[in-house]
Amino acid sequence: MKAILFLIAVTVLLNHCDAQIKDSSKMQNKPIEQVLKDNQNKLLSIPGVQGFYQSKLENGEDYIVIIVDSLTEKNKDKFPKSLEGYTVTVEEVGQIKPLNKEEKKPSPEE
């Protein structure tokens, strides 16, 4: 009987510890601006990354968007799912390049 009670106590304790670890991974100790600044070089070093920005979910929660030229099966696992507690999403935007000065800029009427 003591062995069964011991096993139940250990199981409850381990489940409680696991829940605390999962909750702590979602903690956001730093402002999102600081997280982006601290991780700028890391994010931009990933092949295909064009940039990144912060946004808000409908519930008001901040999250990070990484913009890439192309999202493929090969590279989709290279992007983090979260950074220091903030959710990360990846948005495919194609190749970003500066406008040539000779190119006509579209007018607001177009």
DRENPA-3360 file (N, C-alpha, C; in nm, 2 decimals, always signed):
BEGIN
1 = MKAILFLI = +0.08/-0.12/+0.00/+0.00/+0.00/+0.00/+0.09/+0.13/+0.00 ~ +0.19/+0.12/+0.08/+0.28/+0.24/+0.08/+0.35/+0.26/-0.05 ~ +0.38/+0.16/-0.12/+0.44/+0.17/-0.25/+0.34/+0.24/-0.35 ~ +0.22/+0.20/-0.34/+0.12/+0.26/-0.43/+0.10/+0.41/-0.40 ~ +0.09/+0.45/-0.27/+0.08/+0.59/-0.24/+0.21/+0.67/-0.28 ~ +0.32/+0.60/-0.27/+0.45/+0.67/-0.31/+0.44/+0.70/-0.46 ~ +0.40/+0.60/-0.54/+0.40/+0.61/-0.68/+0.30/+0.72/-0.72 ~ +0.18/+0.73/-0.65/+0.09/+0.83/-0.68/+0.15/+0.97/-0.65;
9 = AVTVLLNH = +0.21/+0.98/-0.54/+0.27/+1.11/-0.50/+0.38/+1.15/-0.60 ~ +0.46/+1.06/-0.64/+0.57/+1.09/-0.74/+0.50/+1.14/-0.87 ~ +0.40/+1.07/-0.91/+0.33/+1.10/-1.04/+0.27/+1.24/-1.03 ~ +0.21/+1.28/-0.92/+0.15/+1.41/-0.90/+0.26/+1.51/-0.90 ~ +0.37/+1.49/-0.83/+0.48/+1.58/-0.83/+0.54/+1.61/-0.96 ~ +0.56/+1.50/-1.04/+0.62/+1.51/-1.17/+0.53/+1.59/-1.27 ~ +0.40/+1.56/-1.26/+0.30/+1.64/-1.34/+0.30/+1.78/-1.31 ~ +0.31/+1.82/-1.18/+0.31/+1.96/-1.14/+0.44/+2.03/-1.19;
17 = CDAQIKDS = +0.55/+1.96/-1.18/+0.68/+2.02/-1.23/+0.68/+2.04/-1.38 ~ +0.62/+1.94/-1.45/+0.61/+1.95/-1.60/+0.53/+2.07/-1.63 ~ +0.41/+2.09/-1.56/+0.33/+2.21/-1.59/+0.40/+2.34/-1.57 ~ +0.48/+2.34/-1.46/+0.55/+2.47/-1.43/+0.65/+2.50/-1.54 ~ +0.72/+2.39/-1.59/+0.82/+2.41/-1.69/+0.76/+2.46/-1.82 ~ +0.64/+2.41/-1.86/+0.57/+2.45/-1.98/+0.52/+2.59/-1.96 ~ +0.47/+2.63/-1.84/+0.43/+2.77/-1.82/+0.55/+2.87/-1.83 ~ +0.66/+2.83/-1.78/+0.78/+2.92/-1.77/+0.83/+2.95/-1.91;
25 = SKMQNKPI = +0.81/+2.85/-2.01/+0.86/+2.87/-2.14/+0.77/+2.98/-2.22 ~ +0.65/+3.00/-2.16/+0.57/+3.10/-2.22/+0.58/+3.24/-2.16 ~ +0.66/+3.25/-2.05/+0.68/+3.37/-1.98/+0.75/+3.48/-2.07 ~ +0.70/+3.60/-2.06/+0.76/+3.71/-2.14/+0.82/+3.81/-2.04 ~ +0.95/+3.79/-2.01/+1.02/+3.87/-1.91/+1.06/+4.00/-1.97 ~ +1.08/+4.01/-2.10/+1.13/+4.13/-2.17/+1.03/+4.19/-2.26 ~ +1.03/+4.32/-2.28/+0.94/+4.38/-2.38/+0.98/+4.32/-2.52 ~ +0.88/+4.31/-2.61/+0.90/+4.25/-2.74/+1.00/+4.32/-2.82;
33 = EQVLKDNQ = +1.01/+4.45/-2.80/+1.11/+4.53/-2.87/+1.25/+4.49/-2.84 ~ +1.27/+4.46/-2.71/+1.40/+4.42/-2.66/+1.43/+4.28/-2.72 ~ +1.34/+4.19/-2.72/+1.35/+4.06/-2.77/+1.39/+4.06/-2.92 ~ +1.33/+4.15/-3.00/+1.36/+4.16/-3.14/+1.50/+4.22/-3.16 ~ +1.54/+4.32/-3.08/+1.67/+4.38/-3.09/+1.78/+4.27/-3.05 ~ +1.75/+4.20/-2.94/+1.85/+4.10/-2.90/+1.87/+3.98/-3.00 ~ +1.76/+3.95/-3.08/+1.76/+3.84/-3.17/+1.78/+3.88/-3.32 ~ +1.80/+4.01/-3.34/+1.81/+4.06/-3.48/+1.91/+3.98/-3.56;
41 = NKLLSIPG = +2.03/+3.97/-3.52/+2.13/+3.91/-3.60/+2.10/+3.76/-3.62 ~ +2.05/+3.69/-3.52/+2.01/+3.55/-3.53/+1.90/+3.53/-3.64 ~ +1.80/+3.62/-3.63/+1.69/+3.61/-3.73/+1.74/+3.64/-3.87 ~ +1.82/+3.74/-3.89/+1.86/+3.78/-4.02/+1.96/+3.69/-4.08 ~ +2.02/+3.60/-4.00/+2.12/+3.51/-4.05/+2.06/+3.38/-4.11 ~ +1.93/+3.37/-4.09/+1.86/+3.25/-4.14/+1.83/+3.28/-4.29 ~ +1.88/+3.19/-4.38/+1.86/+3.21/-4.52/+1.72/+3.23/-4.56 ~ +1.70/+3.33/-4.65/+1.56/+3.37/-4.69/+1.49/+3.47/-4.61;
49 = VQGFYQSK = +1.54/+3.51/-4.49/+1.47/+3.61/-4.41/+1.49/+3.74/-4.47 ~ +1.38/+3.81/-4.49/+1.38/+3.95/-4.55/+1.37/+4.05/-4.44 ~ +1.31/+4.01/-4.33/+1.30/+4.11/-4.21/+1.20/+4.05/-4.11 ~ +1.16/+4.13/-4.02/+1.07/+4.08/-3.91/+1.00/+4.20/-3.85 ~ +0.89/+4.18/-3.79/+0.82/+4.29/-3.72/+0.73/+4.23/-3.61 ~ +0.68/+4.32/-3.52/+0.59/+4.28/-3.42/+0.45/+4.31/-3.45 ~ +0.36/+4.23/-3.40/+0.22/+4.25/-3.43/+0.14/+4.21/-3.31 ~ +0.01/+4.22/-3.31/-0.08/+4.18/-3.20/-0.19/+4.09/-3.25;
57 = LENGEDYI = -0.21/+3.99/-3.17/-0.32/+3.90/-3.19/-0.45/+3.97/-3.16 ~ -0.57/+3.91/-3.20/-0.70/+3.97/-3.17/-0.72/+3.99/-3.02 ~ -0.66/+3.90/-2.94/-0.67/+3.91/-2.79/-0.57/+4.01/-2.73 ~ -0.50/+4.09/-2.81/-0.40/+4.19/-2.77/-0.26/+4.14/-2.74 ~ -0.24/+4.01/-2.75/-0.11/+3.95/-2.72/-0.01/+3.98/-2.83 ~ +0.11/+4.03/-2.79/+0.21/+4.06/-2.89/+0.27/+3.93/-2.95 ~ +0.31/+3.93/-3.07/+0.38/+3.82/-3.14/+0.47/+3.87/-3.24 ~ +0.56/+3.79/-3.29/+0.67/+3.82/-3.38/+0.64/+3.76/-3.52;
65 = VIIVDSLT = +0.65/+3.84/-3.62/+0.63/+3.79/-3.76/+0.77/+3.80/-3.83 ~ +0.81/+3.68/-3.89/+0.93/+3.68/-3.97/+0.89/+3.68/-4.11 ~ +0.94/+3.77/-4.19/+0.90/+3.77/-4.34/+1.02/+3.71/-4.42 ~ +0.98/+3.62/-4.51/+1.07/+3.54/-4.58/+1.04/+3.55/-4.73 ~ +1.14/+3.53/-4.82/+1.11/+3.54/-4.96/+1.04/+3.42/-5.01 ~ +1.07/+3.30/-4.95/+1.00/+3.18/-4.99/+0.99/+3.08/-4.87 ~ +0.88/+3.02/-4.85/+0.86/+2.92/-4.74/+0.85/+2.79/-4.80 ~ +0.94/+2.70/-4.77/+0.94/+2.56/-4.84/+0.94/+2.46/-4.73;
73 = EKNKDKFP = +0.92/+2.33/-4.77/+0.93/+2.22/-4.68/+1.08/+2.21/-4.62 ~ +1.17/+2.25/-4.71/+1.31/+2.25/-4.67/+1.35/+2.35/-4.56 ~ +1.29/+2.47/-4.56/+1.34/+2.57/-4.47/+1.24/+2.60/-4.36 ~ +1.12/+2.54/-4.36/+1.02/+2.58/-4.26/+1.06/+2.54/-4.12 ~ +1.14/+2.44/-4.10/+1.18/+2.40/-3.97/+1.30/+2.48/-3.91 ~ +1.35/+2.58/-3.99/+1.46/+2.66/-3.95/+1.42/+2.78/-3.87 ~ +1.29/+2.81/-3.87/+1.24/+2.92/-3.80/+1.19/+2.89/-3.66 ~ +1.22/+2.97/-3.56/+1.17/+2.94/-3.43/+1.02/+2.95/-3.42;
81 = KSLEGYTV = +0.96/+2.87/-3.33/+0.82/+2.87/-3.30/+0.79/+2.98/-3.20 ~ +0.89/+3.01/-3.12/+0.87/+3.12/-3.02/+1.01/+3.18/-2.99 ~ +1.01/+3.30/-2.94/+1.13/+3.37/-2.90/+1.11/+3.43/-2.76 ~ +1.17/+3.38/-2.66/+1.16/+3.43/-2.52/+1.02/+3.45/-2.48 ~ +0.93/+3.35/-2.51/+0.80/+3.35/-2.47/+0.70/+3.41/-2.57 ~ +0.75/+3.48/-2.67/+0.66/+3.54/-2.77/+0.64/+3.44/-2.89 ~ +0.51/+3.42/-2.93/+0.48/+3.34/-3.05/+0.55/+3.40/-3.17 ~ +0.60/+3.31/-3.26/+0.66/+3.35/-3.39/+0.58/+3.29/-3.50;
89 = TVEEVGQI = +0.54/+3.37/-3.60/+0.48/+3.32/-3.72/+0.57/+3.36/-3.84 ~ +0.56/+3.29/-3.95/+0.64/+3.32/-4.07/+0.55/+3.35/-4.18 ~ +0.58/+3.46/-4.25/+0.50/+3.51/-4.36/+0.58/+3.52/-4.49 ~ +0.54/+3.45/-4.59/+0.60/+3.45/-4.72/+0.56/+3.57/-4.80 ~ +0.66/+3.65/-4.84/+0.63/+3.78/-4.91/+0.70/+3.79/-5.05 ~ +0.79/+3.69/-5.08/+0.86/+3.70/-5.21/+0.99/+3.79/-5.19 ~ +1.06/+3.80/-5.29/+1.19/+3.88/-5.29/+1.16/+4.03/-5.27 ~ +1.22/+4.09/-5.18/+1.20/+4.24/-5.16/+1.32/+4.31/-5.22;
97 = KPLNKEEK = +1.30/+4.40/-5.30/+1.41/+4.48/-5.36/+1.37/+4.62/-5.37 ~ +1.47/+4.71/-5.37/+1.44/+4.86/-5.38/+1.39/+4.89/-5.52 ~ +1.31/+5.00/-5.52/+1.27/+5.05/-5.65/+1.38/+5.12/-5.72 ~ +1.39/+5.10/-5.85/+1.48/+5.17/-5.94/+1.43/+5.31/-5.95 ~ +1.52/+5.41/-5.94/+1.48/+5.55/-5.94/+1.40/+5.59/-6.07 ~ +1.44/+5.52/-6.18/+1.38/+5.54/-6.31/+1.24/+5.48/-6.32 ~ +1.21/+5.39/-6.23/+1.08/+5.32/-6.24/+0.97/+5.42/-6.19 ~ +0.86/+5.42/-6.26/+0.75/+5.51/-6.23/+0.68/+5.46/-6.10;
105 = KPSPEE = +0.67/+5.55/-6.00/+0.60/+5.52/-5.88/+0.45/+5.53/-5.91 ~ +0.38/+5.43/-5.86/+0.23/+5.44/-5.88/+0.17/+5.56/-5.81 ~ +0.08/+5.63/-5.88/+0.01/+5.74/-5.82/-0.10/+5.69/-5.73 ~ -0.15/+5.77/-5.64/-0.26/+5.72/-5.55/-0.39/+5.69/-5.63 ~ -0.40/+5.75/-5.75/-0.52/+5.72/-5.83/-0.52/+5.58/-5.89 ~ -0.40/+5.52/-5.91/-0.39/+5.40/-5.98/-0.42/+5.28/-5.90;
% end
